[in-house]
Amino acid sequence: MSKKYDVAIIGGGIVGLATAYRLLTLKPDMEVVILEKESHVAAHQTGHNSGVIHSGLYYKPGSLKAINCINGYKMLLEFCDANNIPYDLCGKIVVATSEQELSQLDILFERGEQNGLKGIIRLNESEIKEREPNCRGISGLFVPQTGIISYKNVCKVLTEKIENAGGELVFNYKVKGINLEGADCIVKSEAGEVISNLVINCAGLYSDKVAEFNEPNLDTRIIPFRGEYYIVKPEKQYLVKNLIYPVPDPNFPFLGVHFTRMIEGGVEAGPNAVFAFKREGYKKTDIDLGDLWNSLSWPGFRKVALKYWKTGFGEFYRSYSKSAFTKALQKLVPDIKKEDLIPSGSGVRAQACDRTGGLVDDFKIIEKAGIINILNAPSPAATSSLSIGQTIAELAISRMDK
């Protein structure tokens, strides 16, 4: 490719697309290209999530997650309204099923208020029943801002807008190396080289691998966790009106199995959070020895495994035992039965882990000359995508204006 670009973005998920869109909105004359290793956009994390518009309830006030989720939420709804993308702000309930969970429920309420959420309602047992007649809980929260959407639809519109603005997308382009030495940034692939002034790494599950081309002592590694889903069979979907979530474990960066009504129709149950033996391991049988060794050899992951072995064992047990998975769901909806659940798809979450064993909870951006690396953009990255894209775009423009 003989053309030189201002910015080359690696990764055609929603964060990469949102970044390109915001760049072209702020600087219409900018030459932007997105390099995607698959044959279409939203092929991995974006295309396999449950389609929830997150409110910002869970995140530490002042964190990048909280700031970008709140800002991104507003930007997402404005974008959808302007482009006729369907969504439904149906709200959700977070349910405490034991006395031990009440203190954490109080913390969630306080965080929601600190993050600017209006209209969160505390629910007693009878009020839970009014909103979700088949749900069991001793206390709960109703969060009206939560909604449902198809992020594939959002990505389709983003792609159209990028192309209409003169941006380019190159598919089947698997990055093999990046040369940042000299005046040009050169992204290498078997499909050819792309030259740009700046590279933005939005590679998701492979973001650490892309960063390691120029950061050999990177202190972060992506550990893949598979989330498996069931679909509630049609005749039992009446058991769930909207979204029902448990109180999450504050020490574990996952929300627990829950029920989600989907924008296209139907009700989804899950996901669990199982260590995956392959970065794009959507099936239990998917194993990549290189990916597996990459995780197991990381000292931070070994510390995480020792710390959370009991929780991890429970997740694996639920993965292989439909009865155990059902039992977890029955804490929220007792009338759900094993035979009511139909195996569905799965997704793989890119969870960043540092060398000391910390599961990186916040978004993580690392910059150096020639490249901006987005090393941790887990949930609520889809909800937050336009805000994250704005932040990255502004970083890129400030560099190029110097």
Backbone torsions as a table, in degrees:
resi	resn	phi	psi	omega
1	MET	NA	116.3	-174.3
2	SER	-84.6	-18.6	-177.4
3	LYS	-72.4	140.9	174.6
4	LYS	-103.6	133.3	-177.7
5	TYR	-104.1	157.1	171.4
6	ASP	-72.4	-44.9	-177.4
7	VAL	-137.4	133.2	171.6
8	ALA	-113.6	121.9	-179.2
9	ILE	-104.7	125.9	178.9
10	ILE	-95.9	114.7	178.1
11	GLY	116.5	121.2	-179.2
12	GLY	-104.8	33.8	169.9
13	GLY	-83.1	-174.1	-173.2
14	ILE	-66.8	-30.6	178.2
15	VAL	-70.4	-43.4	176.8
16	GLY	-62.3	-43.5	179.5
17	LEU	-65.8	-43.3	179.7
18	ALA	-63.6	-36.9	177.8
19	THR	-64.2	-45.9	178.0
20	ALA	-62.0	-42.4	180.0
21	TYR	-62.2	-45.2	-179.6
22	ARG	-68.3	-37.5	175.9
23	LEU	-58.5	-46.7	-176.7
24	LEU	-73.6	-23.7	174.6
25	THR	-72.9	-43.5	-178.7
26	LEU	-76.7	-34.7	-178.0
27	LYS	-133.5	82.5	-174.2
28	PRO	-59.4	-24.7	-178.6
29	ASP	-86.8	-1.0	-176.7
30	MET	-70.9	141.0	177.0
31	GLU	-93.4	111.9	-174.5
32	VAL	-124.6	135.7	175.0
33	VAL	-130.2	139.7	174.2
34	ILE	-106.9	129.0	-179.3
35	LEU	-108.7	115.4	-175.1
36	GLU	-123.4	129.3	-175.8
37	LYS	-76.2	-18.9	177.5
38	GLU	-92.6	-178.4	-176.8
39	SER	-91.2	1.4	-179.2
40	HIS	-156.7	165.9	179.3
41	VAL	-78.9	166.3	174.4
42	ALA	54.6	39.7	-173.1
43	ALA	-80.2	-20.7	-173.4
44	HIS	-123.7	-105.4	-173.2
45	GLN	-56.6	-44.1	-177.2
46	THR	-63.2	-42.4	-175.2
47	GLY	-83.1	-3.7	-177.7
48	HIS	-118.5	10.5	-179.3
49	ASN	-88.4	177.4	-171.3
50	SER	-89.4	2.2	173.5
51	GLY	72.1	38.1	179.5
52	VAL	-99.7	135.4	169.9
53	ILE	-89.4	109.3	-175.2
54	HIS	-82.8	144.6	-173.9
55	SER	-86.6	-25.5	-172.3
56	GLY	102.6	15.8	-175.7
57	LEU	-64.9	-40.1	-165.4
58	TYR	-86.3	-16.0	-159.7
59	TYR	-95.4	143.4	-177.5
60	LYS	-57.4	125.2	-179.7
61	PRO	-55.1	132.9	-179.6
62	GLY	89.8	-11.8	178.6
63	SER	-73.4	161.1	177.1
64	LEU	-60.6	-35.4	177.2
65	LYS	-60.3	-49.0	-177.7
66	ALA	-64.2	-49.1	-177.3
67	ILE	-61.4	-48.0	-176.7
68	ASN	-72.4	-31.4	178.5
69	CYS	-67.8	-46.4	-179.6
70	ILE	-63.9	-48.2	179.0
71	ASN	-66.4	-43.3	-178.3
72	GLY	-65.7	-34.3	176.8
73	TYR	-57.0	-49.7	-179.6
74	LYS	-64.8	-42.7	-179.4
75	MET	-65.6	-38.0	179.3
76	LEU	-63.6	-46.9	-179.3
77	LEU	-63.9	-40.5	177.2
78	GLU	-62.7	-41.2	178.7
79	PHE	-63.8	-43.9	179.9
80	CYS	-65.3	-43.0	179.1
81	ASP	-62.2	-40.6	-178.0
82	ALA	-71.9	-21.8	-174.2
83	ASN	-120.5	16.4	175.0
84	ASN	55.4	41.6	175.6
85	ILE	-92.7	121.4	-176.5
86	PRO	-69.2	140.5	172.3
87	TYR	-153.4	167.5	-178.6
88	ASP	-142.7	115.2	176.0
89	LEU	-85.9	77.1	-173.5
90	CYS	-85.1	-14.5	-176.0
91	GLY	78.1	165.2	176.5
92	LYS	-142.3	161.1	171.0
93	ILE	-115.7	140.3	173.4
94	VAL	-108.3	125.1	-166.9
95	VAL	-117.7	128.4	170.5
96	ALA	-92.3	127.0	-178.7
97	THR	-107.1	0.0	178.6
98	SER	-147.5	160.5	178.9
99	GLU	-61.0	-32.4	-177.3
100	GLN	-64.8	-21.7	-176.8
101	GLU	-90.4	-6.8	-173.6
102	LEU	-66.3	-38.3	-179.5
103	SER	-65.5	-39.0	178.2
104	GLN	-68.9	-33.7	176.0
105	LEU	-63.6	-39.8	176.7
106	ASP	-62.4	-40.2	179.0
107	ILE	-63.2	-41.8	178.5
108	LEU	-61.6	-42.6	178.6
109	PHE	-59.6	-45.9	-179.6
110	GLU	-64.7	-41.5	178.7
111	ARG	-63.2	-43.2	178.6
112	GLY	-57.7	-45.5	179.3
113	GLU	-65.8	-40.8	179.0
114	GLN	-65.2	-29.6	178.6
115	ASN	-86.1	5.8	173.0
116	GLY	89.0	12.2	-179.9
117	LEU	-78.0	127.3	179.7
118	LYS	-103.3	144.3	172.2
119	GLY	86.5	11.2	173.7
120	ILE	-65.7	133.0	-175.7
121	ILE	-116.9	129.4	171.9
122	ARG	-76.3	137.3	-177.4
123	LEU	-119.7	136.6	168.8
124	ASN	-92.1	-176.2	-174.1
125	GLU	-59.5	-44.8	-178.5
126	SER	-69.8	-33.6	179.0
127	GLU	-70.9	-31.8	172.1
128	ILE	-60.4	-44.7	-178.9
129	LYS	-63.1	-32.9	178.9
130	GLU	-64.7	-38.0	-178.5
131	ARG	-87.6	-36.7	179.5
132	GLU	-135.1	89.2	-172.6
133	PRO	-57.0	-24.6	-175.4
134	ASN	-103.1	8.2	-179.3
135	CYS	-94.4	144.3	177.6
136	ARG	-114.2	132.9	176.7
137	GLY	-173.2	155.8	179.8
138	ILE	-94.9	-18.9	177.0
139	SER	-161.8	160.6	-178.1
140	GLY	-165.1	176.3	174.2
141	LEU	-127.2	138.1	169.3
142	PHE	-103.8	124.7	-177.9
143	VAL	-113.7	103.3	-172.0
144	PRO	-72.1	-20.2	-175.4
145	GLN	-74.6	-22.2	-175.5
146	THR	-66.1	142.6	-179.0
147	GLY	-145.6	-174.7	179.0
148	ILE	-131.2	151.1	-173.4
149	ILE	-163.6	167.4	168.5
150	SER	-106.9	113.2	179.2
151	TYR	-73.1	-18.4	171.9
152	LYS	-64.2	-39.5	176.6
153	ASN	-63.3	-41.1	178.0
154	VAL	-61.2	-43.5	-179.4
155	CYS	-66.3	-35.4	177.7
156	LYS	-61.2	-45.4	179.5
157	VAL	-68.0	-42.4	177.2
158	LEU	-57.9	-43.3	179.7
159	THR	-60.3	-45.5	179.0
160	GLU	-60.7	-42.4	-178.5
161	LYS	-68.7	-37.9	177.3
162	ILE	-62.2	-47.4	-179.0
163	GLU	-66.5	-39.4	178.3
164	ASN	-65.3	-27.0	179.5
165	ALA	-87.3	2.1	178.4
166	GLY	97.6	0.1	175.4
167	GLY	-72.2	157.5	-178.7
168	GLU	-120.0	149.6	172.9
169	LEU	-123.9	129.0	177.7
170	VAL	-115.9	119.0	-177.6
171	PHE	-99.8	168.4	-178.8
172	ASN	55.9	37.4	-178.0
173	TYR	-116.8	94.4	179.6
174	LYS	-92.6	118.5	-175.5
175	VAL	-70.4	130.3	179.6
176	LYS	-110.3	-13.6	-179.9
177	GLY	179.6	160.4	177.3
178	ILE	-137.4	124.7	178.0
179	ASN	-105.5	112.8	-179.1
180	LEU	-103.0	5.6	-178.9
181	GLU	-83.4	139.3	-178.5
182	GLY	91.7	-170.5	-174.5
183	ALA	-74.4	-28.9	-176.2
184	ASP	-104.9	150.0	170.3
185	CYS	-98.1	123.4	-175.6
186	ILE	-115.2	117.6	176.5
187	VAL	-97.8	125.8	-172.3
188	LYS	-108.6	142.5	177.5
189	SER	-154.4	164.0	174.2
190	GLU	-64.5	-20.9	179.3
191	ALA	-83.5	-2.6	179.7
192	GLY	126.0	-177.1	-179.4
193	GLU	-108.5	144.7	174.5
194	VAL	-119.3	129.6	-178.1
195	ILE	-108.5	135.1	179.9
196	SER	-149.6	169.8	174.3
197	ASN	-82.2	-26.3	-176.5
198	LEU	-149.4	142.2	175.2
199	VAL	-112.9	136.6	174.7
200	ILE	-119.0	120.3	-176.2
201	ASN	-92.9	103.9	175.3
202	CYS	-119.2	44.4	-169.9
203	ALA	-84.6	5.0	172.0
204	GLY	59.6	-113.4	-177.7
205	LEU	-62.6	-19.0	178.7
206	TYR	-114.7	17.2	-176.7
207	SER	-63.0	-35.4	178.2
208	ASP	-69.8	-37.4	179.3
209	LYS	-64.7	-40.5	177.6
210	VAL	-66.4	-41.9	179.4
211	ALA	-63.5	-34.8	-176.4
212	GLU	-67.9	-15.0	174.8
213	PHE	-58.5	-29.7	-178.5
214	ASN	-127.3	2.7	178.3
215	GLU	-132.3	76.9	-174.9
216	PRO	-63.0	-23.9	-179.7
217	ASN	-107.8	37.2	-178.5
218	LEU	-56.6	134.0	-176.7
219	ASP	-92.2	13.0	-177.3
220	THR	-132.4	138.2	175.0
221	ARG	-131.5	142.0	177.2
222	ILE	-84.5	123.9	175.6
223	ILE	-109.0	122.6	-177.3
224	PRO	-83.8	133.4	174.6
225	PHE	-122.9	123.0	179.5
226	ARG	-85.6	136.9	174.0
227	GLY	-114.5	120.0	-175.3
228	GLU	-104.2	142.3	-175.3
229	TYR	-121.6	153.6	165.3
230	TYR	-119.1	156.2	171.1
231	ILE	-105.8	134.4	175.4
232	VAL	-76.1	128.5	-176.3
233	LYS	-61.6	149.6	-169.6
234	PRO	-52.0	-41.8	-175.1
235	GLU	-72.0	-9.1	177.9
236	LYS	-113.1	6.9	-178.9
237	GLN	-69.4	-16.7	177.0
238	TYR	-63.7	-17.6	-179.8
239	LEU	-66.1	-20.1	-177.1
240	VAL	-128.2	122.1	179.1
241	LYS	-85.7	-44.7	-178.2
242	ASN	-138.2	-108.7	-178.0
243	LEU	-122.6	130.5	179.4
244	ILE	-126.8	120.2	-177.3
245	TYR	-119.9	149.0	170.7
246	PRO	-82.0	169.3	168.9
247	VAL	-73.0	123.6	-175.6
248	PRO	-74.0	155.3	172.5
249	ASP	-72.0	118.5	-175.6
250	PRO	-66.1	-16.8	-178.7
251	ASN	-94.9	-0.7	-175.2
252	PHE	-128.8	129.2	-170.7
253	PRO	-81.3	37.6	177.7
254	PHE	-133.2	156.7	-170.0
255	LEU	-93.7	-4.5	-177.9
256	GLY	84.4	159.3	-178.7
257	VAL	-66.3	140.0	-175.9
258	HIS	-149.1	177.1	179.6
259	PHE	-110.9	134.2	-179.0
260	THR	-133.3	120.0	168.8
261	ARG	-74.2	136.9	-174.6
262	MET	-102.7	150.2	-175.5
263	ILE	-64.4	-29.6	179.2
264	GLU	-84.0	-4.7	-175.9
265	GLY	109.7	154.7	-179.8
266	GLY	92.4	171.3	-179.4
267	VAL	-129.8	130.7	-179.3
268	GLU	-104.9	145.3	177.8
269	ALA	-125.0	129.3	-177.5
270	GLY	130.8	-164.7	-3.4
271	PRO	-95.2	163.2	165.9
272	ASN	-82.2	-167.0	179.6
273	ALA	-145.4	93.3	-173.4
274	VAL	-110.5	130.9	174.2
275	PHE	-55.2	125.6	-177.4
276	ALA	-97.3	143.1	-178.4
277	PHE	-89.0	7.2	178.7
278	LYS	-152.7	143.0	-177.2
279	ARG	-62.1	-33.8	176.4
280	GLU	-117.1	46.6	-176.0
281	GLY	-90.2	86.5	-176.2
282	TYR	-84.1	-12.1	177.7
283	LYS	-115.3	153.7	177.9
284	LYS	-58.8	-29.9	-175.9
285	THR	-86.8	-3.3	-178.7
286	ASP	-76.1	118.1	179.6
287	ILE	-135.6	131.8	171.1
288	ASP	-125.0	114.6	-173.8
289	LEU	-61.7	-34.6	177.8
290	GLY	-66.0	-45.7	178.2
291	ASP	-64.2	-40.9	-179.0
292	LEU	-63.4	-46.1	178.7
293	TRP	-64.7	-36.9	178.9
294	ASN	-58.4	-37.3	177.8
295	SER	-77.7	-50.2	-174.3
296	LEU	-65.5	-29.1	-178.2
297	SER	-83.0	-7.4	-179.0
298	TRP	-81.4	120.2	-176.7
299	PRO	-58.6	-33.8	178.7
300	GLY	-63.8	-39.7	179.5
301	PHE	-67.0	-39.2	179.9
302	ARG	-61.8	-37.5	177.3
303	LYS	-68.0	-38.6	177.4
304	VAL	-63.3	-43.5	-178.9
305	ALA	-62.3	-40.7	178.0
306	LEU	-66.7	-37.7	-177.2
307	LYS	-71.9	-39.9	-172.5
308	TYR	-112.6	25.3	-173.0
309	TRP	-60.0	-37.7	-178.3
310	LYS	-67.7	-44.0	176.9
311	THR	-63.9	-43.0	179.6
312	GLY	-62.5	-40.0	177.9
313	PHE	-62.5	-41.0	178.5
314	GLY	-62.2	-38.3	178.8
315	GLU	-66.6	-41.9	177.8
316	PHE	-64.3	-39.9	179.5
317	TYR	-61.6	-44.0	177.6
318	ARG	-65.9	-29.6	179.2
319	SER	-65.3	-38.4	-176.6
320	TYR	-99.1	-8.0	179.7
321	SER	-121.9	108.0	177.3
322	LYS	-62.8	-32.9	178.5
323	SER	-63.2	-42.3	179.2
324	ALA	-67.6	-38.6	177.3
325	PHE	-61.7	-45.1	179.7
326	THR	-62.5	-40.5	-179.5
327	LYS	-60.4	-39.4	178.1
328	ALA	-64.2	-39.4	178.9
329	LEU	-70.0	-31.3	-178.8
330	GLN	-68.4	-17.5	173.9
331	LYS	-62.6	-29.8	180.0
332	LEU	-95.1	-44.2	-178.4
333	VAL	-129.6	93.3	-173.0
334	PRO	-60.4	-27.0	-175.1
335	ASP	-81.5	-4.5	177.3
336	ILE	-72.2	135.6	-178.7
337	LYS	-118.0	159.3	-178.9
338	LYS	-56.7	-39.8	-178.1
339	GLU	-73.4	-7.8	177.4
340	ASP	-84.2	-7.3	-173.4
341	LEU	-107.9	128.0	179.3
342	ILE	-109.1	125.2	179.4
343	PRO	-54.9	136.4	-178.4
344	SER	-125.9	-154.6	-176.4
345	GLY	-82.1	-169.6	177.8
346	SER	-148.9	164.2	174.4
347	GLY	-131.6	164.1	176.5
348	VAL	-123.2	124.6	-178.9
349	ARG	-95.2	134.2	175.9
350	ALA	-87.1	101.2	-179.2
351	GLN	-101.4	115.7	179.0
352	ALA	-75.3	139.9	-179.7
353	CYS	-133.7	129.5	179.7
354	ASP	-86.2	175.4	-173.4
355	ARG	-67.4	-24.3	-176.4
356	THR	-89.7	-1.0	178.7
357	GLY	100.3	11.9	177.2
358	GLY	-86.9	128.3	171.7
359	LEU	-81.1	112.9	-173.7
360	VAL	-64.7	117.4	-174.5
361	ASP	-89.1	-28.5	-174.5
362	ASP	-101.2	166.9	171.8
363	PHE	-61.4	146.1	-178.2
364	LYS	-133.3	122.4	-180.0
365	ILE	-123.0	126.9	178.5
366	ILE	-120.0	128.6	-178.9
367	GLU	-113.4	147.7	166.4
368	LYS	-152.2	174.1	-177.9
369	ALA	-56.1	123.4	174.9
370	GLY	91.5	-12.8	-174.5
371	ILE	-150.7	145.3	170.8
372	ILE	-119.8	120.7	-177.5
373	ASN	-104.7	121.6	174.1
374	ILE	-96.1	99.5	-168.1
375	LEU	-96.3	-13.2	177.1
376	ASN	-151.0	108.9	178.1
377	ALA	-139.0	64.2	178.9
378	PRO	-81.3	-173.2	175.2
379	SER	-52.2	130.2	15.7
380	PRO	-100.6	51.8	-175.5
381	ALA	-61.9	-35.8	-179.4
382	ALA	-66.1	-47.9	176.0
383	THR	-59.2	-39.2	-173.4
384	SER	-86.8	-1.8	-164.4
385	SER	-55.9	-42.8	-178.2
386	LEU	-69.3	-32.1	175.6
387	SER	-72.4	-43.7	176.1
388	ILE	-60.9	-44.5	178.7
389	GLY	-59.7	-39.5	177.3
390	GLN	-63.0	-45.2	180.0
391	THR	-60.5	-46.7	-178.9
392	ILE	-66.4	-42.2	179.7
393	ALA	-60.2	-42.4	179.2
394	GLU	-66.0	-38.0	175.3
395	LEU	-60.9	-44.6	-178.1
396	ALA	-64.9	-45.5	-177.9
397	ILE	-65.8	-39.5	179.4
398	SER	-62.9	-33.3	177.0
399	ARG	-68.5	-45.1	-172.9
400	MET	-75.8	-18.9	178.8
401	ASP	-83.9	-10.0	-177.8
402	LYS	-74.0	NA	NA
